[in-house]
Amino acid sequence: MKTNKFFGLAAIVCGFALSFTSCSKEDNPAPVPSKTTVTIGFEKATLNADGYWCGDETGTPFDNWGSEAFACSYVESGTTFPVNYTPAWASWSGFAVSNRTATTFKDMIPDQFNNITGKAKSGKNFCVVYPYGEEIDFGGAVTLKGFWYTNDAWTVDAILNGDGMTPGKFEKEDWLSCYIMPTPANGSVGGARYEISLAKDGDYVKEWKYCDLSNVEAFKNISSISFGFGGSRATDYGLTTPTYICIDDMVIEK
């Protein structure tokens, strides 16, 4: 309510003009933009004959330690999932897409694109996350509500049989976690980290589980997320357990 010395005059004017307009902007607040909730299911990706995509030679070329590599991306609902692909090494990093139904690991290609459940959470496709600094870019400010996740078949093989660098299977004291780090959209310094346990206490994730971030303040008004891993099986050079996580049905609000 206005409280200055012209209030009386303003009230009289308002009385005469009531049928035409309002005396205060507070009576007609600006409309609040509606929010849209989107679920990213990776169903639009074009996969190869073996049922996966981890980049290809149509991407932007760059030099990767003397070998030609290609910066590629899968884009859905304005969200970019980058992949860096090096044909000479048959290697990649970032965010691949798969529809493979095998659950075991024997050979890196194509078994690193298997998840332990043998299926997507919904539909046919899911995302295989194997990051080396790549980030999911939402293309603007969003709230990340959550996503489904499970273990990669290669990770589970290392948990059960050893990884070839650290002897033996996981014992009860061994553990493996994935960390999700959000980047604030307002330009402020980040630093938040949300932990997902993939293996601990002698057990490991065997099914699709939901990572509910809807009440986590750090995932509101963000522009991107990155992934990292921590675990008990490591050398001076880093983790020896394969650092993968499979995700599906990522829900964002924008």
C-alpha positions in Angstrom: 0.0 0.0 0.0 1.3 3.5 -0.8 2.1 5.6 2.3 3.3 8.9 0.9 1.6 12.2 1.3 -0.2 11.9 -2.1 -2.0 8.8 -1.0 -5.4 10.6 -0.6 -5.2 12.0 -4.1 -4.1 8.7 -5.6 -7.1 7.0 -3.9 -9.5 9.4 -5.4 -8.0 9.0 -8.9 -8.1 5.3 -8.5 -11.8 5.4 -7.6 -12.6 7.1 -10.8 -10.5 4.9 -12.9 -11.2 1.5 -11.3 -13.1 0.1 -14.3 -10.2 0.9 -16.6 -6.9 0.3 -14.8 -5.2 -0.5 -11.5 -3.4 2.0 -9.3 -0.6 -0.4 -8.4 1.6 -2.8 -10.3 1.3 -5.1 -7.4 -2.4 -5.7 -8.3 -1.3 -7.1 -11.7 2.0 -9.0 -11.1 3.9 -10.2 -14.2 3.0 -13.7 -15.1 5.3 -16.4 -13.8 6.8 -18.4 -16.7 5.5 -22.0 -16.7 8.0 -24.8 -16.2 8.4 -27.7 -18.5 9.4 -31.1 -17.3 11.4 -33.2 -19.8 12.5 -36.9 -19.6 15.6 -37.7 -21.7 15.5 -41.4 -22.7 18.2 -41.6 -25.4 15.8 -43.2 -27.8 16.7 -40.8 -30.7 20.3 -42.1 -31.1 21.4 -44.0 -34.2 23.4 -47.1 -33.1 25.7 -49.4 -35.0 25.1 -53.0 -35.9 26.5 -54.1 -32.5 23.9 -51.9 -30.7 25.9 -48.9 -29.5 27.2 -45.5 -30.5 30.4 -43.9 -28.9 31.1 -41.2 -31.5 32.1 -41.5 -35.2 34.2 -39.8 -37.8 31.5 -37.2 -38.6 32.5 -35.2 -35.6 34.9 -32.3 -35.3 38.5 -33.6 -35.8 41.2 -32.9 -33.2 44.6 -34.2 -32.2 44.6 -36.7 -29.3 48.2 -37.4 -28.4 49.3 -37.7 -32.1 46.2 -39.6 -33.2 43.2 -38.1 -35.0 40.1 -38.0 -32.8 36.6 -36.6 -33.3 34.5 -34.5 -31.0 30.9 -35.7 -31.3 27.7 -35.3 -29.3 24.2 -36.7 -28.8 21.6 -34.0 -28.3 18.1 -34.5 -26.9 15.7 -31.8 -25.6 18.4 -29.1 -25.9 20.8 -31.2 -23.7 24.2 -32.1 -25.1 26.0 -35.4 -24.2 29.6 -35.1 -25.7 31.7 -38.0 -26.8 35.4 -37.9 -27.9 36.2 -40.8 -30.2 39.7 -42.0 -31.3 39.4 -44.6 -34.1 43.1 -45.6 -34.1 42.8 -46.7 -30.5 39.2 -47.8 -30.8 38.7 -45.7 -27.7 36.2 -43.1 -26.5 35.2 -41.0 -23.5 32.1 -39.2 -22.4 28.6 -40.3 -23.0 27.8 -43.3 -25.3 24.4 -44.7 -26.1 23.6 -48.5 -26.1 20.7 -50.9 -26.5 22.7 -54.0 -25.8 20.9 -56.8 -23.8 24.0 -58.8 -22.8 24.9 -58.6 -19.1 28.4 -60.1 -19.0 31.8 -58.8 -19.9 34.4 -60.7 -22.0 35.8 -58.2 -24.5 36.0 -54.4 -24.3 34.3 -54.1 -27.6 31.4 -54.5 -27.4 30.9 -55.6 -23.8 31.8 -52.3 -22.2 28.4 -51.1 -23.6 26.5 -53.8 -21.6 24.8 -53.0 -18.3 24.2 -55.5 -15.6 20.4 -55.6 -16.0 20.4 -56.4 -19.7 17.9 -53.7 -20.6 17.1 -50.0 -20.5 15.1 -48.6 -17.7 12.4 -47.8 -20.3 12.4 -48.0 -24.1 15.4 -49.6 -25.7 18.3 -47.2 -25.2 20.4 -46.1 -22.2 23.5 -44.0 -21.7 26.9 -45.4 -20.8 28.9 -42.8 -18.9 32.7 -43.1 -19.1 34.0 -39.5 -18.5 37.3 -37.9 -19.0 36.3 -34.4 -18.2 33.3 -34.2 -20.4 30.1 -32.6 -19.0 26.4 -32.9 -19.8 25.4 -29.4 -21.0 21.7 -28.5 -20.5 21.9 -25.5 -22.8 20.5 -23.2 -20.2 19.3 -23.1 -16.6 17.5 -26.2 -15.5 16.6 -28.1 -12.4 17.8 -31.7 -12.5 15.1 -33.7 -10.8 16.8 -37.1 -11.0 17.7 -40.1 -13.2 18.0 -43.9 -13.1 21.3 -45.6 -12.9 22.9 -49.1 -12.7 26.3 -50.7 -13.0 28.2 -51.4 -16.2 29.0 -55.1 -17.0 32.7 -54.4 -17.0 32.6 -52.8 -13.6 30.7 -55.8 -12.2 33.2 -58.2 -13.7 36.0 -56.3 -11.9 34.1 -56.4 -8.7 33.5 -60.2 -8.9 36.7 -61.3 -10.5 39.4 -58.6 -10.1 40.4 -55.9 -12.5 43.8 -57.2 -13.6 45.7 -54.5 -11.7 44.5 -54.8 -8.2 44.4 -58.5 -7.2 41.2 -60.4 -6.4 37.5 -59.6 -6.2 35.9 -57.0 -4.0 36.0 -57.8 -0.3 33.5 -56.4 2.3 35.7 -53.4 3.0 35.9 -52.4 -0.7 33.8 -49.7 -2.3 33.1 -47.8 -5.5 31.2 -44.5 -5.8 30.2 -42.2 -8.6 30.0 -38.4 -7.9 27.8 -36.0 -9.7 29.0 -32.3 -9.7 26.6 -29.5 -10.7 27.6 -26.2 -12.3 25.4 -23.2 -11.2 23.8 -21.4 -14.0 24.2 -18.0 -12.4 28.0 -18.0 -12.7 28.7 -18.6 -9.0 31.4 -21.0 -7.9 30.3 -24.6 -7.7 31.7 -27.2 -5.5 28.7 -29.4 -4.6 29.1 -33.1 -5.0 26.4 -35.8 -4.7 27.6 -39.4 -4.1 26.0 -42.5 -5.6 27.2 -45.8 -4.2 27.8 -48.5 -6.8 29.4 -51.1 -4.5 30.0 -51.4 -0.8 29.7 -53.8 2.2 30.3 -56.8 -0.1 27.4 -56.0 -2.5 26.9 -53.9 -5.6 24.1 -52.3 -7.6 22.3 -55.0 -9.7 19.2 -53.2 -10.8 18.0 -49.8 -12.0 17.9 -47.5 -9.1 16.6 -43.9 -9.0 18.8 -41.0 -8.0 16.2 -38.5 -6.6 17.6 -35.0 -6.7 14.3 -33.1 -6.5 15.0 -31.8 -3.0 18.7 -31.2 -3.4 19.2 -27.5 -3.6 22.5 -27.7 -5.5 20.8 -29.2 -8.5 18.4 -26.3 -9.0 19.2 -23.6 -11.5 22.2 -25.4 -13.0 23.8 -25.4 -16.5 25.7 -28.6 -16.6 26.9 -31.6 -14.6 30.0 -33.7 -14.6 30.9 -37.1 -13.2 33.7 -38.5 -11.2 34.5 -41.7 -9.3 36.2 -42.8 -6.1 36.9 -46.2 -4.7 39.1 -48.5 -2.6 40.9 -50.2 -5.5 43.5 -47.8 -6.7 47.2 -47.3 -7.5 49.3 -44.1 -7.5 47.8 -43.5 -11.0 44.2 -43.6 -9.9 41.4 -46.2 -9.7 41.8 -49.6 -11.2 38.1 -50.5 -11.1 36.5 -49.6 -14.5 34.9 -46.1 -14.0 31.5 -46.5 -15.7 27.9 -45.9 -14.7 24.9 -46.5 -16.9 22.0 -43.9 -16.7 18.5 -43.6 -18.2 15.4 -41.4 -18.1 17.0 -38.2 -16.9 14.3 -35.8 -15.7 14.9 -32.0 -16.0 12.7 -29.0 -15.4 13.3 -25.9 -17.5 
